[in-house]
Amino acid sequence: MVLYHSPSLKRYFLQEFADCYLNARKLASNGTGSAIATFPIESPFNPEQTLDENFLPEG
């Protein structure tokens, strides 16, 4: 992973992570026809979980 080799990129990743989630929330709302309020305002998973290829959410 690039972040392990370039730790200074982590702050950019964190900002992009938040921005990408907001965009994905809008796309999910439009794509499903569900109200945007159906989807959490913030990602239910933290950045570390999303980078962990072995992470599987419960339920």
N, CA, C and O atoms as a MOPAC input file, in Angstrom:
PM7 MOZYME 1SCF
protein

 N      0.84400 1    -1.18600 1     0.00000 1
 C      0.00000 1     0.00000 1     0.00000 1
 C      0.88000 1     1.23700 1     0.00000 1
 O      1.87600 1     1.30000 1     0.72100 1
 N      0.52100 1     2.18800 1    -0.78500 1
 C      1.29200 1     3.41400 1    -0.93800 1
 C      1.44300 1     4.17100 1     0.37700 1
 O      2.48900 1     4.77400 1     0.62200 1
 N      0.41200 1     4.15100 1     1.23100 1
 C      0.48500 1     4.90000 1     2.48500 1
 C      1.59400 1     4.38700 1     3.39800 1
 O      2.16800 1     5.16000 1     4.16600 1
 N      1.89900 1     3.11100 1     3.32500 1
 C      2.96900 1     2.57300 1     4.14900 1
 C      4.33200 1     3.05700 1     3.66600 1
 O      5.25900 1     3.21500 1     4.46000 1
 N      4.44400 1     3.28600 1     2.38600 1
 C      5.70100 1     3.75300 1     1.80800 1
 C      5.81600 1     5.27200 1     1.83700 1
 O      6.92200 1     5.81200 1     1.80900 1
 N      4.69000 1     5.96000 1     1.89200 1
 C      4.66700 1     7.42800 1     1.90400 1
 C      3.66800 1     7.91900 1     2.95600 1
 O      2.57000 1     8.35400 1     2.60600 1
 N      4.03200 1     7.85400 1     4.22600 1
 C      3.10800 1     8.24200 1     5.28700 1
 C      2.57100 1     9.68000 1     5.15700 1
 O      1.49400 1     9.98600 1     5.66800 1
 N      3.30900 1    10.54200 1     4.48600 1
 C      2.84500 1    11.93000 1     4.33200 1
 C      1.57900 1    12.02000 1     3.48000 1
 O      0.88700 1    13.03800 1     3.50600 1
 N      1.27200 1    10.96300 1     2.72600 1
 C      0.06100 1    10.95600 1     1.90100 1
 C     -1.19600 1    10.66000 1     2.72300 1
 O     -2.31100 1    10.81200 1     2.22400 1
 N     -1.02600 1    10.24400 1     3.96700 1
 C     -2.17100 1     9.84100 1     4.77800 1
 C     -3.18600 1    10.97300 1     4.93900 1
 O     -4.39000 1    10.72600 1     4.87800 1
 N     -2.72600 1    12.20500 1     5.14200 1
 C     -3.68400 1    13.31200 1     5.31300 1
 C     -4.51100 1    13.52000 1     4.04900 1
 O     -5.69200 1    13.85600 1     4.13400 1
 N     -3.91300 1    13.32700 1     2.89000 1
 C     -4.66400 1    13.44600 1     1.64100 1
 C     -5.67300 1    12.30400 1     1.51000 1
 O     -6.80200 1    12.50400 1     1.06200 1
 N     -5.25300 1    11.12100 1     1.90400 1
 C     -6.14700 1     9.97900 1     1.85900 1
 C     -7.37100 1    10.21100 1     2.74100 1
 O     -8.49700 1     9.93600 1     2.32700 1
 N     -7.15600 1    10.71200 1     3.94200 1
 C     -8.27400 1    10.92800 1     4.86500 1
 C     -9.27700 1    11.92500 1     4.30300 1
 O    -10.48500 1    11.73200 1     4.44900 1
 N     -8.79700 1    12.99000 1     3.66200 1
 C     -9.70600 1    13.96700 1     3.05700 1
 C    -10.42800 1    13.34900 1     1.86300 1
 O    -11.63500 1    13.53300 1     1.70800 1
 N     -9.71600 1    12.63600 1     1.03600 1
 C    -10.32700 1    11.99100 1    -0.12400 1
 C    -11.33800 1    10.92300 1     0.30600 1
 O    -12.38500 1    10.76200 1    -0.32100 1
 N    -11.01900 1    10.20700 1     1.36700 1
 C    -11.92900 1     9.18700 1     1.88900 1
 C    -13.27300 1     9.81000 1     2.23500 1
 O    -14.32000 1     9.29200 1     1.84700 1
 N    -13.24500 1    10.91600 1     2.96100 1
 C    -14.48200 1    11.60100 1     3.34600 1
 C    -15.23200 1    12.11500 1     2.12100 1
 O    -16.44800 1    11.95200 1     2.02100 1
 N    -14.51600 1    12.72900 1     1.19700 1
 C    -15.15400 1    13.26400 1    -0.01600 1
 C    -15.75100 1    12.15100 1    -0.87700 1
 O    -16.85500 1    12.28900 1    -1.40300 1
 N    -15.02600 1    11.06400 1    -1.01500 1
 C    -15.51900 1     9.94200 1    -1.82600 1
 C    -16.75800 1     9.31400 1    -1.19700 1
 O    -17.68100 1     8.91200 1    -1.90500 1
 N    -16.78000 1     9.23000 1     0.11700 1
 C    -17.96000 1     8.65900 1     0.76700 1
 C    -19.18300 1     9.54000 1     0.52400 1
 O    -20.26400 1     9.02700 1     0.23700 1
 N    -19.02600 1    10.84800 1     0.63600 1
 C    -20.16200 1    11.75000 1     0.38800 1
 C    -20.68300 1    11.59000 1    -1.03300 1
 O    -21.89400 1    11.58600 1    -1.25700 1
 N    -19.78100 1    11.45900 1    -1.98300 1
 C    -20.16800 1    11.25000 1    -3.37200 1
 C    -20.85500 1     9.89500 1    -3.54300 1
 O    -21.86400 1     9.79100 1    -4.24100 1
 N    -20.31400 1     8.87000 1    -2.91300 1
 C    -20.91200 1     7.53300 1    -3.00000 1
 C    -22.30800 1     7.51500 1    -2.39000 1
 O    -23.19700 1     6.81900 1    -2.88100 1
 N    -22.49600 1     8.27300 1    -1.33000 1
 C    -23.81400 1     8.37000 1    -0.68200 1
 C    -24.84900 1     8.93800 1    -1.66000 1
 O    -25.96600 1     8.43300 1    -1.76200 1
 N    -24.46100 1     9.98300 1    -2.36600 1
 C    -25.36300 1    10.58100 1    -3.36700 1
 C    -25.64700 1     9.59500 1    -4.50300 1
 O    -26.78900 1     9.45300 1    -4.94000 1
 N    -24.59900 1     8.91600 1    -4.97400 1
 C    -24.77600 1     7.93600 1    -6.04900 1
 C    -25.67800 1     6.78400 1    -5.61100 1
 O    -26.51300 1     6.31400 1    -6.38500 1
 N    -25.51000 1     6.33700 1    -4.38600 1
 C    -26.35000 1     5.24700 1    -3.87500 1
 C    -27.80400 1     5.69300 1    -3.78900 1
 O    -28.70600 1     4.92100 1    -4.11200 1
 N    -28.03900 1     6.91200 1    -3.36400 1
 C    -29.39200 1     7.44300 1    -3.28600 1
 C    -30.01800 1     7.52000 1    -4.67600 1
 O    -31.14900 1     7.07900 1    -4.88300 1
 N    -29.28000 1     8.07700 1    -5.61000 1
 C    -29.79200 1     8.19200 1    -6.98000 1
 C    -29.98100 1     6.82800 1    -7.63500 1
 O    -30.96400 1     6.60000 1    -8.34000 1
 N    -29.04300 1     5.93300 1    -7.40100 1
 C    -29.08300 1     4.62600 1    -8.03300 1
 C    -30.17200 1     3.70700 1    -7.50700 1
 O    -30.67800 1     2.85000 1    -8.23100 1
 N    -30.52700 1     3.89100 1    -6.25100 1
 C    -31.55000 1     3.02400 1    -5.64900 1
 C    -32.92000 1     3.67500 1    -5.58900 1
 O    -33.92900 1     2.99900 1    -5.38700 1
 N    -32.95600 1     4.99100 1    -5.76600 1
 C    -34.21700 1     5.71300 1    -5.62300 1
 C    -34.60000 1     5.92300 1    -4.16600 1
 O    -35.70000 1     6.39100 1    -3.87000 1
 N    -33.69600 1     5.57800 1    -3.25500 1
 C    -33.93700 1     5.77300 1    -1.82400 1
 C    -33.54200 1     7.18500 1    -1.42600 1
 O    -32.66600 1     7.80000 1    -2.03500 1
 N    -34.19900 1     7.67900 1    -0.40200 1
 C    -33.85300 1     9.01000 1     0.11400 1
 C    -32.41400 1     9.00800 1     0.59400 1
 O    -31.93000 1     8.00900 1     1.12700 1
 N    -31.73200 1    10.12800 1     0.40500 1
 C    -30.33000 1    10.20900 1     0.82100 1
 C    -30.19200 1     9.97700 1     2.32000 1
 O    -29.15800 1     9.49400 1     2.78200 1
 N    -31.22700 1    10.31800 1     3.08000 1
 C    -31.20200 1    10.11900 1     4.53400 1
 C    -31.15000 1     8.63800 1     4.91000 1
 O    -30.85000 1     8.30000 1     6.05500 1
 N    -31.43600 1     7.76800 1     3.96600 1
 C    -31.35200 1     6.32000 1     4.20400 1
 C    -29.91100 1     5.90300 1     4.49100 1
 O    -29.66700 1     4.93100 1     5.20600 1
 N    -28.97600 1     6.63800 1     3.93500 1
 C    -27.56400 1     6.29700 1     4.03100 1
 C    -26.89000 1     7.15800 1     5.09400 1
 O    -27.14100 1     8.36100 1     5.16500 1
 N    -26.03700 1     6.55600 1     5.92000 1
 C    -25.38400 1     7.31900 1     6.99100 1
 C    -24.62700 1     8.52400 1     6.44600 1
 O    -24.05500 1     8.47300 1     5.35600 1
 N    -24.63100 1     9.59900 1     7.21200 1
 C    -23.92300 1    10.82200 1     6.81300 1
 C    -22.42600 1    10.57100 1     6.71700 1
 O    -21.75900 1    11.09400 1     5.82500 1
 N    -21.90000 1     9.76900 1     7.63700 1
 C    -20.48600 1     9.41200 1     7.60900 1
 C    -20.36500 1     7.92500 1     7.32400 1
 O    -21.27500 1     7.15200 1     7.62300 1
 N    -19.26600 1     7.53700 1     6.76000 1
 C    -19.03800 1     6.12600 1     6.45200 1
 C    -19.15800 1     5.28200 1     7.71900 1
 O    -18.61400 1     5.64400 1     8.76200 1
 N    -19.86400 1     4.16400 1     7.63000 1
 C    -19.95800 1     3.29100 1     8.79500 1
 C    -18.64100 1     2.54900 1     9.07400 1
 O    -18.50800 1     1.88200 1    10.10000 1
 N    -17.70100 1     2.66500 1     8.18200 1
 C    -16.40300 1     2.02000 1     8.33300 1
 C    -15.31500 1     3.07700 1     8.35700 1
 O    -15.37600 1     4.05800 1     7.61500 1
 N    -14.32600 1     2.87900 1     9.20300 1
 C    -13.25000 1     3.85700 1     9.26000 1
 C    -12.23200 1     3.56900 1     8.14700 1
 O    -12.24200 1     2.48900 1     7.55700 1
 N    -11.36900 1     4.52600 1     7.87000 1
 C    -10.40300 1     4.34800 1     6.78600 1
 C     -9.52600 1     3.10400 1     6.94300 1
 O     -9.20800 1     2.44200 1     5.95500 1
 N     -9.13800 1     2.78600 1     8.17000 1
 C     -8.29800 1     1.61700 1     8.38500 1
 C     -9.03400 1     0.33400 1     7.99900 1
 O     -8.44200 1    -0.57600 1     7.41900 1
 N    -10.32000 1     0.26700 1     8.32200 1
 C    -11.10500 1    -0.90800 1     7.95800 1
 C    -11.20000 1    -1.05600 1     6.44200 1
 O    -11.11000 1    -2.16800 1     5.92100 1
 N    -11.37800 1     0.04400 1     5.74100 1
 C    -11.51300 1    -0.03200 1     4.29100 1
 C    -10.20900 1    -0.43900 1     3.61500 1
 O    -10.22300 1    -1.00400 1     2.52200 1
 N     -9.08700 1    -0.15300 1     4.26300 1
 C     -7.79200 1    -0.54400 1     3.70000 1
 C     -7.41100 1    -1.97800 1     4.05200 1
 O     -6.51000 1    -2.55400 1     3.44200 1
 N     -8.09700 1    -2.54900 1     5.03500 1
 C     -7.78500 1    -3.90000 1     5.49200 1
 C     -8.48900 1    -4.91300 1     4.59200 1
 O     -9.70900 1    -5.06200 1     4.65800 1
 N     -7.72900 1    -5.60200 1     3.76000 1
 C     -8.33200 1    -6.54700 1     2.81300 1
 C     -8.95200 1    -7.75300 1     3.50500 1
 O     -9.69300 1    -8.51000 1     2.87900 1
 N     -8.66000 1    -7.94000 1     4.78800 1
 C     -9.25000 1    -9.04900 1     5.53500 1
 C    -10.47500 1    -8.64100 1     6.36100 1
 O    -11.10500 1    -9.48500 1     6.99800 1
 N    -10.80800 1    -7.36100 1     6.35000 1
 C    -11.93900 1    -6.87100 1     7.13400 1
 C    -13.25400 1    -7.24400 1     6.45800 1
 O    -13.45300 1    -7.00100 1     5.26700 1
 N    -14.13900 1    -7.83500 1     7.24200 1
 C    -15.49800 1    -8.12600 1     6.78200 1
 C    -16.45000 1    -7.59800 1     7.84300 1
 O    -16.36000 1    -7.99900 1     9.00300 1
 N    -17.37000 1    -6.69900 1     7.46500 1
 C    -18.32300 1    -6.18400 1     8.45400 1
 C    -19.24600 1    -7.29100 1     8.93500 1
 O    -19.53500 1    -8.24300 1     8.21000 1
 N    -19.70100 1    -7.14700 1    10.16800 1
 C    -20.63700 1    -8.12500 1    10.72600 1
 C    -22.03500 1    -7.85900 1    10.21000 1
 O    -22.40300 1    -6.72200 1     9.91500 1
 N    -22.80100 1    -8.91800 1    10.10700 1
 C    -24.22200 1    -8.80400 1     9.78300 1
 C    -24.51100 1    -8.65400 1     8.37900 1
 O    -25.67600 1    -8.54900 1     7.99600 1

